[in-house]
Amino acid sequence: GNVQVQGWVEKPGSYPITRKLTLTGAIAAARGTQFAADKSRATIRRMRGSGDESYVVDLGAVGRGEAPDGVVADGDVVDLPVSKTRVVPWALWSAIKQLVYIGGSIPLF
């Protein structure tokens, strides 16, 4: 099966599920989170016959060992929303980074 990883990750997309693939493993497969991701509100959406179930997971708590790292299943959708406090610094950094490139491909520093 596959898990869909979307939102503020480096490479959103569909990833194959390996044995006991966890939430953090699925995010790692998508090359990790971007700076503007709200790591306290990662969501796993699971499609069931009786309806959708959503689980909100704090990745910081998972990293500290305070919360379990849930196992993802076939058809799950993992979403990392944007952090409203981090999106402005990220946008400024992205704009400045584009300004320091010479000719669009060579970094100035």
N, CA, C and O of each residue as an XYZ file, in Angstrom:
436
protein
N       0.819     -1.195      0.000
C       0.000      0.000      0.000
C       0.861      1.256      0.000
O       2.090      1.190      0.015
N       0.201      2.373     -0.017
C       0.868      3.671     -0.052
C       0.295      4.604      1.005
O      -0.853      4.460      1.424
N       1.101      5.548      1.423
C       0.678      6.639      2.305
C       0.956      7.935      1.562
O       2.005      8.088      0.935
N       0.020      8.861      1.632
C       0.169     10.169      0.987
C       0.686     11.149      2.034
O       0.080     11.294      3.096
N       1.802     11.826      1.747
C       2.360     12.826      2.650
C       2.254     14.177      1.953
O       2.756     14.350      0.843
N       1.599     15.136      2.609
C       1.376     16.441      1.983
C       1.580     17.556      3.006
O       1.725     17.312      4.204
N       1.585     18.756      2.508
C       1.771     19.921      3.371
C       3.212     20.406      3.320
O       3.859     20.346      2.274
N       3.703     20.880      4.435
C       5.009     21.521      4.522
C       6.126     20.510      4.777
O       6.804     20.546      5.803
N       6.294     19.605      3.807
C       7.418     18.671      3.795
C       8.257     18.991      2.568
O       7.785     19.662      1.650
N       9.489     18.518      2.546
C      10.387     18.832      1.439
C       9.923     18.245      0.108
O      10.040     18.896     -0.930
N       9.398     17.022      0.131
C       8.982     16.381     -1.115
C       7.639     15.668     -0.918
O       7.607     14.464     -0.664
N       6.533     16.411     -1.035
C       5.219     15.779     -0.867
C       4.983     14.729     -1.946
O       5.473     14.847     -3.070
N       4.226     13.703     -1.583
C       3.910     12.676     -2.563
C       3.407     11.407     -1.916
O       3.110     11.370     -0.722
N       3.318     10.381     -2.715
C       2.855      9.074     -2.274
C       4.072      8.183     -2.045
O       4.971      8.115     -2.884
N       4.093      7.499     -0.897
C       5.243      6.667     -0.543
C       4.779      5.268     -0.172
O       3.748      5.109      0.482
N       5.538      4.241     -0.589
C       5.146      2.867     -0.266
C       5.286      2.604      1.227
O       6.193      3.112      1.887
N       4.375      1.807      1.732
C       4.408      1.452      3.150
C       5.263      0.206      3.315
O       5.031     -0.821      2.676
N       6.238      0.318      4.172
C       7.053     -0.833      4.545
C       6.527     -1.356      5.882
O       5.640     -0.750      6.484
N       7.055     -2.438      6.326
C       6.597     -3.052      7.572
C       6.724     -2.068      8.737
O       7.811     -1.556      9.007
N       5.621     -1.808      9.419
C       5.552     -0.940     10.595
C       6.075      0.471     10.336
O       6.772      1.037     11.178
N       5.745      1.039      9.177
C       6.124      2.419      8.875
C       5.372      3.355      9.816
O       4.149      3.276      9.930
N       6.098      4.232     10.482
C       5.491      5.154     11.450
C       5.275      6.526     10.820
O       5.694      6.782      9.691
N       4.619      7.393     11.567
C       4.384      8.760     11.113
C       5.701      9.462     10.818
O       5.854     10.070      9.759
N       6.646      9.386     11.735
C       7.926     10.055     11.501
C       8.700      9.405     10.362
O       9.465     10.082      9.675
N       8.516      8.105     10.149
C       9.143      7.437      9.018
C       8.574      7.916      7.693
O       9.309      8.086      6.720
N       7.262      8.135      7.656
C       6.624      8.645      6.436
C       7.102     10.064      6.143
O       7.328     10.417      4.986
N       7.256     10.876      7.184
C       7.759     12.246      7.003
C       9.218     12.218      6.568
O       9.638     13.034      5.747
N       9.989     11.289      7.110
C      11.391     11.150      6.699
C      11.483     10.720      5.238
O      12.379     11.163      4.519
N      10.565      9.858      4.791
C      10.542      9.451      3.383
C      10.288     10.655      2.479
O      10.769     10.704      1.347
N       9.528     11.626      2.990
C       9.245     12.856      2.241
C      10.352     13.890      2.463
O      10.158     15.079      2.207
N      11.492     13.437      2.932
C      12.694     14.248      3.160
C      12.547     15.269      4.276
O      13.250     16.279      4.276
N      11.662     15.033      5.216
C      11.556     15.867      6.409
C      10.648     17.070      6.235
O      10.077     17.306      5.170
N      10.538     17.820      7.318
C       9.653     18.981      7.343
C      10.382     20.233      6.880
O      11.605     20.330      6.987
N       9.625     21.177      6.370
C      10.166     22.489      6.058
C      10.090     23.359      7.310
O       9.390     23.024      8.265
N      10.809     24.470      7.301
C      10.874     25.355      8.463
C       9.494     25.822      8.899
O       9.224     25.899     10.097
N       8.616     26.134      7.955
C       7.312     26.716      8.281
C       6.273     25.688      8.725
O       5.128     26.063      8.981
N       6.625     24.421      8.824
C       5.667     23.391      9.238
C       5.321     23.540     10.708
O       6.184     23.845     11.531
N       4.062     23.326     11.030
C       3.604     23.318     12.419
C       3.732     21.887     12.930
O       2.834     21.067     12.736
N       4.842     21.598     13.576
C       5.137     20.237     14.009
C       4.274     19.787     15.177
O       4.274     18.610     15.536
N       3.540     20.718     15.770
C       2.668     20.338     16.881
C       1.290     19.889     16.407
O       0.477     19.444     17.216
N       1.015     20.000     15.110
C      -0.308     19.642     14.588
C      -0.235     18.744     13.356
O      -1.015     18.917     12.420
N       0.682     17.800     13.346
C       0.720     16.835     12.236
C      -0.543     15.977     12.324
O      -0.941     15.554     13.409
N      -1.157     15.731     11.191
C      -2.433     15.017     11.179
C      -2.333     13.752     10.330
O      -1.790     13.768      9.225
N      -2.869     12.657     10.868
C      -3.023     11.426     10.108
C      -4.520     11.260      9.863
O      -5.302     11.162     10.809
N      -4.914     11.228      8.594
C      -6.315     11.000      8.232
C      -6.446      9.580      7.721
O      -5.780      9.190      6.763
N      -7.296      8.820      8.357
C      -7.483      7.422      7.991
C      -8.891      7.228      7.458
O      -9.867      7.584      8.119
N      -8.995      6.662      6.255
C     -10.287      6.412      5.634
C     -10.804      5.047      6.094
O     -10.158      4.021      5.882
N     -11.958      5.055      6.716
C     -12.597      3.819      7.172
C     -13.925      3.651      6.449
O     -14.438      4.608      5.870
N     -14.478      2.468      6.473
C     -15.772      2.233      5.863
C     -16.869      3.050      6.530
O     -17.832      3.452      5.878
N     -16.724      3.298      7.832
C     -17.737      4.051      8.572
C     -17.482      5.558      8.529
O     -18.280      6.327      9.066
N     -16.408      5.988      7.914
C     -16.091      7.409      7.818
C     -14.608      7.663      8.049
O     -13.822      6.735      8.235
N     -14.248      8.929      8.034
C     -12.855      9.322      8.239
C     -12.543      9.446      9.722
O     -13.388      9.855     10.518
N     -11.321      9.086     10.075
C     -10.799      9.313     11.412
C      -9.565     10.180     11.269
O      -8.756      9.962     10.368
N      -9.411     11.159     12.143
C      -8.232     12.017     12.123
C      -7.547     11.973     13.475
O      -8.194     11.991     14.522
N      -6.229     11.914     13.430
C      -5.413     11.929     14.638
C      -4.432     13.079     14.528
O      -3.719     13.194     13.531
N      -4.386     13.925     15.534
C      -3.420     15.022     15.559
C      -2.265     14.591     16.459
O      -2.474     14.135     17.583
N      -1.043     14.742     15.945
C       0.147     14.279     16.653
C       1.131     15.437     16.784
O       1.372     16.168     15.823
N       1.691     15.597     17.969
C       2.735     16.594     18.221
C       4.081     15.914     17.976
O       4.514     15.082     18.773
N       4.743     16.273     16.865
C       6.015     15.638     16.521
C       7.107     15.947     17.536
O       8.019     15.142     17.730
N       7.025     17.096     18.178
C       7.993     17.420     19.231
C       7.879     16.455     20.402
O       8.886     15.992     20.937
N       6.640     16.154     20.797
C       6.411     15.200     21.886
C       6.852     13.798     21.489
O       7.357     13.048     22.324
N       6.667     13.439     20.229
C       7.125     12.134     19.742
C       8.645     12.065     19.825
O       9.205     11.057     20.256
N       9.308     13.144     19.409
C      10.774     13.183     19.456
C      11.331     13.105     20.864
O      12.412     12.557     21.079
N      10.598     13.650     21.824
C      11.023     13.606     23.233
C      10.612     12.312     23.923
O      10.967     12.090     25.080
N       9.864     11.456     23.225
C       9.415     10.203     23.816
C       8.187     10.348     24.694
O       7.858      9.432     25.447
N       7.505     11.475     24.614
C       6.328     11.735     25.447
C       5.032     11.292     24.782
O       4.002     11.198     25.450
N       5.062     11.021     23.491
C       3.869     10.590     22.750
C       4.277      9.455     21.825
O       5.418      9.404     21.365
N       3.342      8.535     21.549
C       3.678      7.421     20.658
C       3.771      7.870     19.211
O       3.091      8.803     18.783
N       4.622      7.188     18.473
C       4.786      7.424     17.042
C       3.890      6.424     16.323
O       4.254      5.258     16.172
N       2.720      6.876     15.879
C       1.717      5.984     15.309
C       2.160      5.319     14.024
O       2.911      5.897     13.238
N       1.696      4.110     13.818
C       1.967      3.354     12.601
C       0.945      3.771     11.545
O      -0.253      3.826     11.824
N       1.418      4.063     10.335
C       0.515      4.455      9.261
C       0.053      3.207      8.503
O       0.747      2.191      8.463
N      -1.134      3.314      7.905
C      -1.725      2.195      7.177
C      -1.952      2.588      5.724
O      -1.846      3.759      5.360
N      -2.262      1.604      4.911
C      -2.532      1.833      3.496
C      -3.690      2.815      3.339
O      -4.747      2.649      3.947
N      -3.476      3.834      2.521
C      -4.510      4.827      2.257
C      -4.517      6.011      3.206
O      -5.303      6.940      3.018
N      -3.660      6.004      4.224
C      -3.597      7.141      5.147
C      -3.066      8.377      4.436
O      -2.306      8.284      3.473
N      -3.482      9.532      4.932
C      -2.987     10.811      4.437
C      -2.344     11.539      5.614
O      -3.007     11.818      6.613
N      -1.066     11.843      5.495
C      -0.333     12.586      6.519
C      -0.230     14.027      6.043
O       0.194     14.288      4.917
N      -0.621     14.961      6.905
C      -0.621     16.375      6.528
C       0.113     17.181      7.586
O      -0.154     17.046      8.780
N       1.042     18.024      7.137
C       1.704     18.962      8.023
C       1.258     20.371      7.646
O       1.637     20.878      6.591
N       0.458     21.007      8.498
C      -0.030     22.347      8.188
C       1.057     23.391      8.404
O       2.128     23.097      8.934
N       0.762     24.608      7.986
C       1.700     25.714      8.142
C       1.558     26.313      9.541
O       0.465     26.365     10.105
N       2.673     26.757     10.076
C       2.685     27.484     11.339
C       2.580     28.976     11.025
O       3.419     29.530     10.315
N       1.564     29.607     11.548
C       1.357     31.026     11.240
C       2.488     31.902     11.768
O       2.750     32.964     11.204
N       3.155     31.490     12.821
C       4.266     32.288     13.364
C       5.574     32.052     12.626
O       6.495     32.859     12.746
N       5.680     30.962     11.861
C       6.928     30.653     11.170
C       6.884     30.941      9.678
O       7.927     30.944      9.025
N       5.701     31.182      9.126
C       5.603     31.353      7.681
C       6.188     32.688      7.224
O       6.754     32.759      6.133
N       6.070     33.739      8.019
C       6.618     35.046      7.629
C       8.144     35.008      7.585
O       8.720     35.433      6.583
N       8.837     34.511      8.642
C      10.301     34.402      8.521
C      10.736     33.508      7.372
O      11.735     33.792      6.713
N       9.992     32.419      7.121
C      10.328     31.528      6.012
C      10.204     32.260      4.676
O      11.062     32.111      3.806
N       9.140     33.052      4.511
C       8.939     33.790      3.261
C      10.045     34.828      3.059
O      10.546     34.999      1.948
N      10.420     35.516      4.131
C      11.513     36.496      4.022
C      12.822     35.815      3.648
O      13.555     36.302      2.787
N      13.119     34.686      4.295
C      14.339     33.946      3.994
C      14.337     33.480      2.538
O      15.357     33.574      1.854
N      13.215     32.986      2.070
C      13.126     32.527      0.681
C      13.353     33.664     -0.298
O      14.032     33.487     -1.310
N      12.788     34.837     -0.004
C      12.964     35.995     -0.884
C      14.414     36.462     -0.888
O      14.965     36.755     -1.948
N      15.033     36.534      0.279
C      16.431     36.962      0.367
C      17.345     35.961     -0.319
O      18.294     36.342     -1.004
N      17.057     34.683     -0.133
C      17.875     33.640     -0.762
C      17.840     33.767     -2.282
O      18.862     33.565     -2.937
N      16.695     34.096     -2.850
C      16.594     34.268     -4.296
C      17.355     35.507     -4.775
O      17.855     35.537     -5.900
N      17.439     36.519     -3.926
C      18.135     37.747     -4.308
C      19.651     37.581     -4.361
O      20.321     38.292     -5.110
N      20.197     36.660     -3.584
C      21.653     36.510     -3.544
C      22.192     35.571     -4.608
O      23.401     35.349     -4.669
N      21.342     35.021     -5.436
C      21.804     34.166     -6.530
C      22.161     35.050     -7.737
O      21.446     35.994     -8.074
N      23.274     34.717     -8.365
C      23.713     35.425     -9.556
C      23.360     34.551    -10.755
O      23.743     33.382    -10.810
N      22.644     35.106    -11.695
C      22.294     34.351    -12.895
C      21.320     33.224    -12.625
O      21.144     32.356    -13.481
N      20.691     33.204    -11.484
C      19.679     32.205    -11.169
C      20.207     30.868    -10.737
O      19.423     30.021    -10.307
N      21.519     30.630    -10.830
C      22.007     29.306    -10.454
C      23.274     29.316     -9.612
O      23.628     28.284     -9.042
N      23.956     30.425     -9.514
C      25.203     30.471     -8.769
C      24.987     31.299     -7.501
O      24.642     32.477     -7.590
N      25.184     30.702     -6.328
C      25.002     31.472     -5.096
C      26.104     32.513     -4.933
O      27.259     32.274     -5.286
N      25.734     33.666     -4.396
C      26.687     34.721     -4.153
C      27.619     34.384     -3.012
O      28.789     34.766     -3.031
N      27.117     33.674     -2.020
C      27.967     33.247     -0.891
C      27.746     31.813     -0.567
O      28.372     31.284      0.351
